[in-house]
Amino acid sequence: MDDWVELRTGVRPTPPPAVRRSTRSVLDPETRPSGAEPDPSVTFGPRGRAVANHLLEVHGHHRAEIDHVRDVVGQVRAGVAAIGAARSAVNDMAVRANSWTLGGICQAQCLALTQHHTMETGQVFPHLVAEQPDLAPVVERLDAEHHLIHGVLEELDAALVHLVQHPADLDPLEAALDLLEDTLLSHFAYEERELVAPLARHGFFLDQV
């Protein structure tokens, strides 16, 4: 589907990740429904392309945030590895401070994702289905995946609690980040593949395009 999307809209959906980090998966990509290509008479103008590109920009921001969180985790792990017995107390304080900083970053990311999905589910999706009823199965799947993503975010929150209680144990947090990254990148790619053309045609809201 993404071939005709790029050809007709001029907007290239981001491909799904080639490599998975986690051994777990909460998604079922093989059963995802797809929307039909619109009639050849349907055209996509510059304003529509700009609207569709905004979705990619929002997703790009979230992808960058995930990279940032992972980078911070790596820095924390490097600090933990450098702890020496003679300065254990001081380094424990540094680890605790880094952990709280990391927690703030992760929580900000979780909040931003929740707000993004709430806006889509509550406003954008109903508008698109009203304008293009054949999108209903796609929108239902996207909404269902949002709920699954929120479950993964809850796992990340639990991993942060574990980190506060066990500052030297980053394994649960890294595992939660692996699952979150796999899930989000797959979901974003699917959402872009299916919604770039409808957004370029109908906008995020009535009369935007």
Buried (B, 14 or more C-beta within 10 A) or exposed (E): EBEEBEEBBBBBBBEBBEEBBBEEEBBEEEEBBEBEEBEEEEEBEEEBBEBBBEBBEBBEEBBEBBEEBBEBBEEBBEBBEEBEEEEEEEBBEBBEEBBBEBBEBBBEBBEBBBEBBEEBBEEBBEBBBEBBEEBBBBBEBBEEBBEBBBEBBEBBBEBBEBBEEEBBEBEBBBBBBBBBBBBBBBBBBBBBBBBBBBBBBBBBEEEEB
